[in-house]
Structure formats: structure tokens, C-alpha cells
Amino acid sequence: MSRSAYAVPPSGGSLDEAFERNGARRPLYDALLSGYADADLAGRADQVTAHLAERGVAFGGAAGGWPFVVDQVPRLIEAAEWAHVDAGLQRRAATLEAFVADMHGERACITDGIVPPDILAGCPFHEPDLDGLPDPATARIAIAGMDLVRDGDGELLVLEDNCRTPSGLAYALAARDAVRSLHGDDIAIRDYRAELQATLRQALTAALPPNAADGGEIVLMSDGQDNTAWYEHNTLAALADVDLLVTEDVRLDGTQLRRRSTGAPIAVVYRRTDIDRLRSDDGSPTSLGELFVPALQAGTLSLLNAFGTGVADDKRVHAHVDDLTTYYLGEPPIIRSVPTLDLSEPAALDEALDRAGELVFKPRDGHGGYGVVIGPAATPAQLDALRAEVRAAPAGWIAQDVVALSTHPTVIDGVLSPRHVDLRPFALATGPRQWAVLPGGLTRVALAAGELVVNSSRGGGGKDTWVLTR
């Protein structure tokens, strides 16, 4: 493949995962991409799209949605680098778990000055109903999804943490199923399907609560077909061999959750509902708060993930996770966070306002890429408006260094073109504060040229992620 066939990002910009600056293929990708020179890329793209459509792989439920777009070129990660990622994500999950426990306990990290004393102010995900409860059988953050980006020097960094109801497990599997058959078996890779199935089942069975009723069932609970991840709920329930229920299918009997139809006790709920709080802003219980709190307090029910875990993926907390790792674990992080400013701190606010044209600003409670302002891409008028908004409510914002997200060969209109990517791997708790990291996860790709926001809700797609076995 000649250099002219692929526009390698210029020197000083993003690192390309598959090509050197001079246009030469990286050795890691040589075997894979050698088969692309004469391939009908447009035809293979149609084949992937048809595969996904036939299996109903999409976002959105009965009220409509949008397709899950998968690119045919898989992302490759060497075994040695994945071992580094695996260790780093286990350490990060342990840090975030300790923080959630601390925020529902003694709050020692506040007393010791590791995080600001008002860190919970404006965060809706602390759950006082759960304060002081014993640690769960495995972890409050039983399934964690961390968004990783590779900077221009090749280092992987954590951009965001997802600790409430992280999505993507089944979409990563769908990408594998859609793409793997297009390539030969010459490249030996880890078996994502087998490891997901075994690890998810282990995570669910290990989560049995201390006072579980005899015969207590394990179920996946959704709030129904209108949930944007309804496809994923069905897929994961089938993979784990558990029943998929909606909230109307269960009832509370004193301190025991039961199936409404049979009266069978329920001991473990893999919760994939949009409702992710026990109480509303006015302090009144949500429908799930009324349903779950007595059982949680009595120890007859475990949730994956527990309520309250949202304090760990609060974007303001992200600025302090590296320090929290050293504080809780006595060891530095293996994978660092993208440098992040907590704008509630006066010095950080002054720095961010001075450097507004160099930073990325994110609303503290934002998600899906909405509300993000990329300073280098903003106009002077937009930056002035941003400064005014941030000054008015600095605790509602964070600012991060701009990371030149790596690019990856992606088929656009039948031609390989560089597009920006990130990676969402998953860590699942399989024992008391022990996590197993699944191989690869979901690589997300921004399909528009130059776009840095990879979220599917903003037009992004996915890639299969191959972790090599050697």
C-alpha cells in the first residue's frame, strides 16, 4: 500500500496506530493490511452492515433509534501492551471502588485533604440511604468501563471513567461477530466472546449477598424496550443465561425482592435501567428507591452496579483520581489520567480561563459528548461566552488538556482513511475487590474527518479490538 493511499497525520499531530509518519506500515499491522490492497472494501463494508442489520444490532428501542456502525478494519493491540492495560485498569478500579466506599463511609480522603471538602456538592449520585452498609460480596463497581485515549507520544491515558451503568459489552461482541469472518486466522487473538461469557457469569454468581434467600435468582433488569441499549440487555442476559426482566416484573415483599409472577426470591440484579438514583432531586424516593432500599439495607439483594457508584465517574473527581490511587493503594497509577483541572479550585480556574483556547471544557454532569467545548476549535466569541458561563458556576465544569487522539485506518467511501479513535475496555469484579479485565473492549471511532467526539450518539461508530495472544 503506497503512502499516497493513506493520509498519515502530519508530524506533531495525532499518532496513527497502523502507519509511521513516513507512511510505512507498522510491523504490527503488516500482516493484516497486506490483505487490503486488492480487497473490495466497499463491498465488505456492505457485508458488515448487512450482518448487523440482520441481527438487529442498534441503539434505541421500540420508539426508534439508530444503527450501530462498525468499521471492517480491526484495531490491534500487542499482548505486552495489553498486560500493561490489564494491570492499570485493575488498579484504577480498586481506586474508584475505595473512593465510593469512602464517600459512603468516613470520607477520609476529604479529612486528609486529598480531594476538596465540597467534592460531593452538586453531585447527585451520593446515596445517604447506603451510608455505613457493609462492603458487598465483590464490589460496588462490579462493572467498570474506562475510556482510554492514546496521545501523540503513544501513551494510553484515561479520559473518563464509567462506573454507573457502563454500556458497550455486547456492542464489542457484535463488532467481533461482524468483522472476524472477513479475515483469516493467521493472526492469533484472544477470544472476547468466551471470556465475556465466563467472566460475566462469574461476576454475577460471586455477587450473592450475605443474606440471600435460598434459591435466590440472578436476573438482568431493564426498564424496557425504549431503553437505548435494549439490544445489549437482551444479548447479555442470553449470554449469562439469566432472565431479562423489566421493573414491572418484580415486587418488594418486606425486605425481599421477588418475581411478581412466581414469588421467587431475587438475590442479584444486573441493573441496566436509566433510573440510576435512589432519590430524586427533591429527596423523594425514585421508583427503584422504593423497590430496592429495604432489600439492600437488609442484605438480601446485590446490585451490579450498586447505586452510589456515580460519585466515582463524576468528572470533577477525575481531576483527583491519580492522587487517590496513591492515597488508597500506596502505589502510583499504572495508567495516568488525562491532565484535568477541577475548576472549583481558584488557581485551576484562573489557569483554565487564561488557557481557554488550549483546553477542552466539559460540563461536570455531561455525557455523550454534549456540552463539550474544544478550545482550539472555538471562535473568539464562543470562548468569551464559555468564560462567562464558567465564571458563573466554576464547580460545574472541568477542563482537560487537549489530547491528539490517535487515528486508525477506517474505510470511508471504499478507501482507507485515518479517523480518530478511543477505547472502552471493561473490568468486571469476580471476587472481593478483584477485577478481571476483558481483552480489548470496544474501540470507538469518529467517522467524520477531523472529528474528536467518538460517541455513537454523535455519529461515531465502532471497531473490533484484537488483543494478540503473543
Backbone hydrogen bonds, N-H to C=O, Kabsch-Sander energy under -0.5 kcal/mol:
donor,donor_aa,acceptor,acceptor_aa,energy
5,A,2,S,-1.3
6,Y,3,R,-1.8
8,V,6,Y,-1.3
13,G,10,P,-2.1
15,L,404,A,-0.6
17,E,407,T,-2.9
20,E,24,A,-3.3
23,G,20,E,-1.7
26,R,18,A,-3.1
29,Y,26,R,-1.6
30,D,26,R,-0.6
30,D,27,P,-1.0
31,A,27,P,-0.5
33,L,29,Y,-2.8
34,S,30,D,-1.5
35,G,32,L,-1.1
36,Y,33,L,-1.9
37,A,34,S,-0.5
39,A,36,Y,-0.6
41,L,39,A,-1.5
44,R,40,D,-2.4
45,A,41,L,-2.2
46,D,42,A,-1.9
47,Q,43,G,-1.8
48,V,44,R,-2.2
49,T,45,A,-2.3
50,A,46,D,-2.4
51,H,47,Q,-2.2
52,L,48,V,-2.2
53,A,49,T,-2.3
54,E,50,A,-2.5
55,R,51,H,-1.1
56,G,53,A,-1.3
57,V,52,L,-2.4
58,A,56,G,-0.8
59,F,66,W,-3.0
60,G,228,T,-2.5
61,G,64,G,-0.7
62,A,225,Q,-0.9
64,G,61,G,-2.0
66,W,59,F,-2.0
68,F,57,V,-1.2
69,V,67,P,-0.7
71,D,462,G,-2.7
75,R,464,D,-2.9
77,I,466,W,-2.5
82,W,78,E,-2.3
83,A,79,A,-2.1
84,H,80,A,-1.4
85,V,81,E,-2.2
86,D,82,W,-3.2
87,A,83,A,-2.1
88,G,84,H,-2.3
89,L,85,V,-2.8
90,Q,86,D,-2.0
91,R,87,A,-1.9
92,R,88,G,-2.0
93,A,89,L,-2.8
94,A,90,Q,-2.1
95,T,91,R,-1.8
96,L,92,R,-2.6
97,E,93,A,-2.5
98,A,94,A,-2.0
99,F,95,T,-2.0
100,V,96,L,-2.4
101,A,97,E,-2.3
102,D,98,A,-2.2
103,M,99,F,-2.6
104,H,100,V,-1.1
105,G,102,D,-1.7
107,R,102,D,-1.8
110,I,107,R,-0.9
111,T,107,R,-1.7
112,D,108,A,-2.7
113,G,110,I,-1.5
114,I,109,C,-2.3
115,V,109,C,-1.3
119,I,116,P,-1.6
121,A,118,D,-1.5
123,C,120,L,-2.2
126,H,123,C,-0.7
130,L,127,E,-2.2
131,D,128,P,-1.4
132,G,104,H,-2.6
133,L,130,L,-1.7
142,A,140,R,-1.4
144,A,427,A,-2.7
145,G,162,N,-2.5
146,M,425,P,-1.3
147,D,160,E,-2.7
148,L,146,M,-0.7
148,L,423,L,-3.5
149,V,157,L,-2.5
151,D,149,V,-0.5
151,D,155,E,-2.5
154,G,151,D,-2.0
157,L,149,V,-2.9
158,V,336,R,-2.5
159,L,147,D,-3.3
159,L,157,L,-0.7
160,E,147,D,-1.0
162,N,145,G,-1.8
172,A,168,G,-2.5
173,L,169,L,-1.3
174,A,170,A,-2.3
175,A,171,Y,-2.1
176,R,172,A,-1.9
177,D,173,L,-2.5
178,A,174,A,-2.0
179,V,175,A,-1.7
180,R,176,R,-2.5
182,L,179,V,-1.9
183,H,180,R,-1.6
188,A,186,D,-0.7
190,R,467,V,-2.6
192,Y,190,R,-1.1
195,E,191,D,-2.2
196,L,192,Y,-2.9
197,Q,193,R,-2.6
198,A,194,A,-2.3
199,T,195,E,-2.5
200,L,196,L,-2.7
201,R,197,Q,-1.9
202,Q,198,A,-2.0
203,A,199,T,-2.6
204,L,200,L,-2.2
205,T,201,R,-2.4
206,A,202,Q,-2.2
207,A,203,A,-0.6
207,A,204,L,-0.7
208,L,205,T,-1.1
211,N,299,G,-2.4
212,A,209,P,-1.5
216,G,213,A,-2.2
217,E,265,P,-2.5
219,V,268,V,-2.4
220,L,243,D,-2.6
221,M,270,Y,-2.4
222,S,220,L,-0.5
222,S,245,L,-2.8
227,N,224,G,-1.8
230,W,227,N,-1.8
233,H,229,A,-2.2
234,N,230,W,-2.2
235,T,231,Y,-2.3
236,L,232,E,-2.8
237,A,233,H,-2.1
238,A,234,N,-2.1
239,L,235,T,-2.3
240,A,236,L,-2.5
241,D,237,A,-0.7
242,V,237,A,-2.4
243,D,218,I,-0.7
245,L,220,L,-2.9
245,L,243,D,-0.6
247,T,222,S,-0.8
249,D,246,V,-2.5
250,V,247,T,-1.4
251,R,258,R,-2.5
253,D,251,R,-0.5
253,D,256,Q,-3.2
254,G,252,L,-0.6
255,T,253,D,-0.9
256,Q,253,D,-1.6
258,R,251,R,-2.9
259,R,264,A,-2.5
260,R,249,D,-3.1
261,S,249,D,-0.5
263,G,259,R,-1.6
266,I,257,L,-2.8
267,A,217,E,-2.5
268,V,217,E,-2.0
269,V,302,S,-2.5
270,Y,219,V,-2.9
270,Y,268,V,-0.5
271,R,269,V,-1.1
271,R,304,L,-2.0
272,R,221,M,-3.0
272,R,270,Y,-0.5
276,D,274,D,-0.6
280,S,284,S,-3.2
283,G,280,S,-2.2
286,T,278,L,-2.4
290,E,286,T,-2.3
291,L,287,S,-1.3
292,F,288,L,-2.8
293,V,289,G,-1.9
296,L,292,F,-2.6
297,Q,293,V,-2.8
298,A,294,P,-1.5
299,G,295,A,-0.7
299,G,296,L,-0.8
300,T,295,A,-2.0
301,L,295,A,-0.9
302,S,267,A,-2.2
304,L,269,V,-2.6
306,A,140,R,-2.1
309,T,306,A,-1.2
311,V,308,G,-1.5
312,A,309,T,-1.9
313,D,309,T,-0.6
315,K,364,R,-1.1
317,V,314,D,-1.1
318,H,314,D,-1.1
319,A,315,K,-0.6
319,A,316,R,-0.9
320,H,317,V,-2.7
321,V,317,V,-0.5
321,V,318,H,-0.9
324,L,320,H,-2.3
325,T,321,V,-2.1
326,T,322,D,-1.4
327,Y,323,D,-2.1
328,Y,324,L,-3.0
329,L,325,T,-2.4
330,G,325,T,-0.5
330,G,326,T,-1.3
331,E,325,T,-0.8
336,R,334,I,-0.5
338,V,158,V,-2.6
341,L,399,A,-3.4
343,L,341,L,-0.9
343,L,397,W,-1.1
345,E,342,D,-2.0
349,L,345,E,-2.6
350,D,346,P,-2.5
351,E,347,A,-2.2
352,A,348,A,-2.6
353,L,349,L,-2.5
354,D,350,D,-2.1
355,R,351,E,-2.0
356,A,353,L,-0.9
358,E,355,R,-2.9
359,L,355,R,-0.9
359,L,356,A,-0.6
360,V,400,Q,-2.8
361,F,373,V,-2.9
362,K,398,I,-2.2
364,R,396,G,-3.4
366,G,363,P,-1.8
370,Y,367,H,-1.5
372,V,369,G,-1.1
373,V,361,F,-2.5
374,I,372,V,-0.5
375,G,359,L,-2.7
375,G,373,V,-0.9
377,A,374,I,-1.4
378,A,374,I,-0.7
378,A,375,G,-1.5
383,L,379,T,-2.4
384,D,380,P,-2.2
385,A,381,A,-2.2
386,L,382,Q,-2.3
387,R,383,L,-2.7
388,A,384,D,-1.9
389,E,385,A,-2.1
390,V,386,L,-2.9
391,R,387,R,-2.7
392,A,388,A,-1.6
393,A,389,E,-1.1
396,G,393,A,-1.8
397,W,394,P,-1.7
398,I,362,K,-2.1
399,A,341,L,-1.6
400,Q,360,V,-2.8
401,D,339,P,-2.0
402,V,358,E,-0.7
404,A,402,V,-0.6
405,L,403,V,-2.1
406,S,150,R,-0.9
407,T,15,L,-2.1
408,H,419,R,-1.9
410,T,417,S,-2.1
412,I,410,T,-0.7
412,I,415,V,-3.0
415,V,412,I,-1.4
417,S,410,T,-2.7
419,R,408,H,-1.5
421,V,406,S,-2.2
422,D,444,R,-2.0
423,L,148,L,-2.2
424,R,442,L,-2.7
427,A,144,A,-2.4
428,L,436,A,-2.8
429,A,142,A,-2.9
430,T,428,L,-0.5
430,T,434,Q,-2.1
431,G,434,Q,-1.1
433,R,138,T,-2.2
433,R,431,G,-0.6
434,Q,431,G,-1.9
436,A,428,L,-3.1
438,L,426,F,-2.3
438,L,436,A,-0.5
440,G,438,L,-0.7
441,G,439,P,-1.2
442,L,424,R,-2.2
443,T,441,G,-0.6
443,T,463,K,-1.4
444,R,422,D,-1.2
444,R,442,L,-0.5
445,V,461,G,-2.3
446,A,420,H,-2.5
447,L,445,V,-0.7
451,E,448,A,-1.7
454,V,452,L,-0.7
458,R,455,N,-1.5
459,G,456,S,-1.7
460,G,455,N,-2.2
461,G,445,V,-3.1
462,G,69,V,-2.9
463,K,443,T,-2.5
464,D,71,D,-0.5
466,W,75,R,-3.7
466,W,464,D,-0.5
467,V,465,T,-0.6
468,L,77,I,-2.5
468,L,466,W,-0.7
469,T,188,A,-1.8
